[in-house]
């Protein structure tokens, strides 16, 4: 079994530096990188408690959202997701460590895996490139289930909401209501959800023969302000669309405000459709028609898959896709002649 001295020798640093790096104390980024690479190469695991040593486990998993900011809007779907995960973990008397990790702190996840401070991980990477980095940095056989599918990477085990299916539901719902002039308010370019939804919405437009008009497309953050600004931009077009699809509910609420400020009635003058089905959707005026992401179910299925991996099952490479559903409320209706 590899020791701290073995790691120090391979990394070209002192044993003290190795100890500090593995225990979270401050060392240079270069030293930390060398230590983690050496520990991974030597398959190093620290000593565990007597109880954990007997079982070879610590009876805890990590759930990590990778996001550049501690965004309070995460709460809208985070709590149902946590509830789904917790329900499964309780059946095996497992605990959960939860954190929101910024992309520049991904070394922390590799460190947790190498230290064996958790038996496995659920990772929700919200920005492009995160999954690709983790696939390189995490130990090869360490149990990990990803809860978002980065277009640039192909991890072995994923449980995701089918973003493309959700977008198709949204656009086809508006299409079936008679709308042929549809605007779009999209999210931040680097966000994985936005990448997947934008790709899907353009494909559905092509399939249905709808016109993609740049003056009817706005981009921003996943917040109300961006929705309001984006809607104002769309309404400045010489001829406005009859419906607007927003990439999340907060944007849709902002779009509702902008429409009201412009003297438009929703849905009489223009229909608005959101995505997520967070609490704000039902509380808005009018209540928001939206696409519901079944995140409680996603949490359950992801945790169940992870527990199977932790218990040693050899699962084939797989992506479980959960289909969203349309929640019909009052903000979208049949186009009026």
C-alpha positions as a printed Julia matrix, in Angstrom:
337×3 Matrix{Float64}:
   0.0    0.0     0.0
   1.34   3.44   -0.97
   2.4    5.82    1.8
   2.81   9.57    2.15
   6.55   9.1     1.61
   5.91   7.23   -1.64
   3.75  10.1    -2.89
   6.37  12.65   -1.84
   9.07  10.76   -3.71
   7.04  10.5    -6.91
   5.79  14.09   -6.74
   9.19  15.54   -5.91
   7.95  17.33   -2.78
   8.39  16.85    0.95
   6.21  14.47    3.01
   4.99  17.52    4.93
   3.75  19.1     1.71
   1.94  15.86    0.85
   0.32  15.78    4.29
  -0.77  19.39    4.04
  -2.14  18.92    0.52
  -4.17  15.85    1.47
  -5.53  17.5     4.61
  -6.73  20.69    3.0
  -3.98  23.0     4.2
  -2.59  25.72    1.98
   0.01  24.65   -0.58
   0.83  26.04   -4.0
  -1.39  25.03   -6.92
   1.6   23.36   -8.59
   2.4   21.3    -5.47
  -1.25  20.3    -5.07
  -1.38  19.18   -8.7
   1.78  17.08   -8.32
   0.53  15.48   -5.1
  -2.89  14.6    -6.53
  -1.36  13.15   -9.7
   1.1   11.04   -7.7
  -1.6    9.86   -5.29
  -3.83   8.88   -8.18
  -0.99   7.05   -9.93
  -0.13   5.13   -6.75
  -3.81   4.39   -5.98
  -3.31   5.92   -2.53
  -6.03   5.69    0.13
  -5.61   7.11    3.66
  -6.31   5.12    6.8
  -9.95   4.85    7.75
 -11.74   4.41   11.06
 -12.03   0.88   12.44
 -15.71   0.63   11.5
 -15.11   1.88    7.98
 -12.02  -0.27    7.63
 -14.0   -3.42    8.41
 -16.54  -2.59    5.72
 -14.11  -0.9     3.37
 -16.55   2.04    3.13
 -17.27   5.35    4.85
 -21.07   5.11    4.33
 -21.3    8.54    2.76
 -21.64   9.88   -0.78
 -20.93  13.33   -2.15
 -23.41  15.36   -4.18
 -21.71  18.26   -5.93
 -23.15  20.94   -8.2
 -20.45  22.63  -10.28
 -21.5   26.24  -10.78
 -19.48  29.48  -10.88
 -21.7   31.17   -8.3
 -23.8   30.35   -5.27
 -26.97  31.12   -7.19
 -30.11  31.26   -5.0
 -32.19  30.29   -8.04
 -30.8   26.77   -7.65
 -33.29  26.3    -4.8
 -36.17  25.98   -7.24
 -35.21  22.46   -8.25
 -32.46  21.63   -5.77
 -34.66  20.69   -2.81
 -36.79  18.14   -4.72
 -33.6   16.66   -6.16
 -32.03  16.39   -2.69
 -35.22  14.77   -1.4
 -35.07  12.13   -4.13
 -31.42  11.37   -3.38
 -32.0   11.23    0.38
 -34.92   8.82    0.01
 -32.66   6.25   -1.67
 -29.69   6.79    0.66
 -31.87   6.25    3.73
 -32.57   2.7     2.59
 -28.85   1.88    2.94
 -28.18   4.11    5.98
 -25.92   6.34    3.92
 -25.15   9.98    4.63
 -24.63  12.72    2.04
 -22.1   15.51    1.75
 -23.38  18.39   -0.37
 -21.53  21.35   -1.84
 -21.67  23.83   -4.7
 -18.22  23.81   -6.27
 -16.84  26.51   -8.57
 -15.04  25.22  -11.69
 -11.67  26.42  -10.38
 -12.05  24.17   -7.32
 -12.51  20.84   -9.11
  -9.29  19.58   -7.51
 -11.34  19.27   -4.34
 -13.43  16.48   -5.87
 -10.35  14.55   -7.02
  -8.93  14.96   -3.52
 -12.1   13.62   -1.88
 -11.98  10.58   -4.15
  -8.29   9.92   -3.46
  -8.77  10.36    0.29
 -11.77   8.0     0.16
 -13.73  10.55    2.21
 -16.83   9.49    0.25
 -17.7    6.13   -1.31
 -18.97   7.69   -4.53
 -20.21  10.92   -6.07
 -23.2   12.42   -7.79
 -22.03  15.33   -9.92
 -24.23  17.95  -11.58
 -21.86  19.82  -13.94
 -23.67  22.92  -15.14
 -20.95  24.38  -17.33
 -19.2   23.03  -20.4
 -15.83  21.33  -19.92
 -16.4   20.24  -16.31
 -17.22  16.6   -17.1
 -14.25  16.31  -19.44
 -11.91  17.55  -16.7
 -13.34  15.24  -14.05
 -13.04  12.21  -16.32
  -9.3   12.92  -16.46
  -8.8   13.79  -12.79
 -10.96  11.3   -10.86
  -9.62   7.76  -10.25
 -10.72   5.48  -13.07
 -12.77   3.01  -11.0
 -14.21   5.52   -8.53
 -18.05   5.36   -8.53
 -19.48   8.51  -10.13
 -22.87   9.24  -11.65
 -23.27  12.45  -13.64
 -26.6   14.28  -13.56
 -26.07  16.36  -16.68
 -24.72  15.34  -20.06
 -22.0   17.64  -21.34
 -21.97  17.51  -25.17
 -18.16  17.47  -25.07
 -17.8   14.36  -22.88
 -19.21  10.85  -22.56
 -19.06   9.53  -18.98
 -20.02   5.93  -18.34
 -22.98   6.55  -16.05
 -25.51   9.38  -16.35
 -29.04  10.09  -15.18
 -30.3   13.22  -16.91
 -33.43  15.15  -17.74
 -33.93  14.89  -21.5
 -33.46  18.55  -22.42
 -34.1   17.99  -26.11
 -37.41  16.27  -25.37
 -38.42  19.13  -23.07
 -37.68  21.74  -25.7
 -39.6   19.79  -28.34
 -42.59  19.57  -25.99
 -42.49  23.33  -25.5
 -42.28  24.31  -29.16
 -44.78  21.69  -30.32
 -47.2   22.82  -27.6
 -47.06  26.37  -28.96
 -47.25  25.05  -32.53
 -50.36  23.02  -31.68
 -51.91  26.2   -30.29
 -51.52  27.75  -33.74
 -48.35  29.75  -33.18
 -45.97  29.97  -36.13
 -44.08  33.13  -35.13
 -42.18  32.1   -31.99
 -39.45  34.04  -30.19
 -36.81  32.58  -27.88
 -35.08  33.94  -24.77
 -32.0   31.76  -24.17
 -29.54  31.52  -21.28
 -25.78  31.97  -20.8
 -23.72  30.54  -23.65
 -21.45  28.41  -21.43
 -24.24  26.74  -19.42
 -24.75  23.09  -20.41
 -28.56  23.37  -20.19
 -28.48  26.34  -22.53
 -26.22  24.57  -25.03
 -28.54  21.55  -25.13
 -31.75  23.58  -25.29
 -30.5   25.96  -27.96
 -29.38  23.06  -30.14
 -32.74  21.36  -29.65
 -34.9   24.43  -30.3
 -33.15  25.11  -33.6
 -33.68  21.48  -34.64
 -37.4   21.63  -33.8
 -37.78  24.89  -35.7
 -36.26  23.18  -38.76
 -38.49  20.12  -38.38
 -41.64  22.25  -38.15
 -40.61  24.69  -40.87
 -40.58  27.66  -38.47
 -38.56  30.78  -39.22
 -35.54  31.43  -36.97
 -35.37  35.22  -36.88
 -32.48  36.8   -34.99
 -34.58  39.82  -33.99
 -36.85  37.38  -32.15
 -33.97  35.76  -30.23
 -32.39  37.15  -27.05
 -29.67  35.82  -24.74
 -28.94  36.48  -21.08
 -28.55  34.97  -17.64
 -31.12  32.64  -16.12
 -32.79  35.47  -14.21
 -35.81  37.79  -14.33
 -33.8   40.82  -15.42
 -32.48  39.01  -18.49
 -36.0   37.84  -19.33
 -37.3   41.39  -19.08
 -34.46  42.87  -21.17
 -34.75  40.06  -23.73
 -38.49  40.49  -24.09
 -38.14  44.24  -24.59
 -35.61  43.56  -27.36
 -37.96  41.11  -29.07
 -40.89  43.52  -28.82
 -38.83  46.21  -30.59
 -38.92  44.14  -33.8
 -41.07  45.63  -36.6
 -43.45  42.69  -36.28
 -43.51  40.78  -33.02
 -43.93  37.01  -32.53
 -47.2   35.64  -31.22
 -45.43  33.5   -28.59
 -42.1   33.47  -26.73
 -40.35  30.42  -25.26
 -38.06  31.21  -22.32
 -35.3   28.82  -21.26
 -36.3   28.97  -17.59
 -39.15  30.21  -15.41
 -37.3   33.21  -14.0
 -36.7   34.51  -17.51
 -40.37  33.92  -18.28
 -41.43  36.0   -15.26
 -39.24  38.83  -16.55
 -40.83  38.44  -19.97
 -44.29  38.72  -18.39
 -43.25  42.0   -16.75
 -41.91  43.41  -20.02
 -45.09  42.45  -21.86
 -47.22  44.16  -19.2
 -45.04  47.29  -19.36
 -45.56  47.37  -23.13
 -49.33  47.28  -22.64
 -49.68  43.7   -23.87
 -52.02  41.19  -22.27
 -50.73  37.66  -21.7
 -51.95  35.38  -23.21
 -54.47  37.47  -25.21
 -51.84  39.45  -27.13
 -48.8   37.19  -26.74
 -48.2   33.75  -25.19
 -45.23  33.01  -22.93
 -43.91  29.57  -21.97
 -41.19  28.77  -19.41
 -39.01  25.83  -18.41
 -38.4   24.06  -15.03
 -41.77  24.4   -13.21
 -40.26  26.06  -10.14
 -42.47  27.62   -7.45
 -42.53  31.0    -9.2
 -44.34  29.47  -12.18
 -47.56  28.76  -10.33
 -47.38  31.99   -8.31
 -47.01  34.34  -11.3
 -49.85  36.34  -12.86
 -50.95  34.83  -15.12
 -49.79  31.43  -13.9
 -47.0   30.2   -16.14
 -47.34  27.37  -18.62
 -44.0   25.61  -18.41
 -41.99  22.42  -18.87
 -41.6   20.44  -15.68
 -38.28  18.73  -14.99
 -38.92  15.64  -12.78
 -35.9   16.32  -10.57
 -37.17  14.26   -7.61
 -37.25  11.22   -9.89
 -33.84  12.17  -11.28
 -32.4   12.3    -7.76
 -33.85   8.88   -6.95
 -32.58   7.2   -10.11
 -29.12   8.75   -9.9
 -28.71   7.74   -6.26
 -29.93   4.21   -7.01
 -27.42   3.86   -9.85
 -24.62   5.16   -7.63
 -25.45   2.74   -4.82
 -25.29  -0.16   -7.27
 -21.82   0.98   -8.35
 -20.7    1.37   -4.73
 -21.9   -2.16   -3.98
 -19.65  -3.46   -6.74
 -22.09  -4.08   -9.59
 -20.51  -3.96  -13.03
 -22.96  -1.7   -14.81
 -22.69  -1.19  -18.57
 -22.16   2.29  -19.92
 -25.57   3.92  -19.83
 -27.45   7.2   -19.93
 -30.88   7.15  -18.29
 -33.02   9.94  -19.75
 -36.07  11.19  -17.89
 -38.74  12.8   -20.03
 -40.13  16.19  -18.93
 -43.84  17.06  -19.11
 -45.85  20.12  -20.13
 -47.63  21.87  -17.26
 -50.5   23.84  -18.79
 -51.53  26.96  -16.91
 -52.66  30.38  -18.14
 -49.78  32.12  -19.94
 -50.11  30.32  -23.28
 -53.26  29.79  -25.29
 -54.49  29.3   -28.84
 -53.43  32.02  -31.24
 -56.17  34.5   -31.93
 -56.87  35.53  -35.52
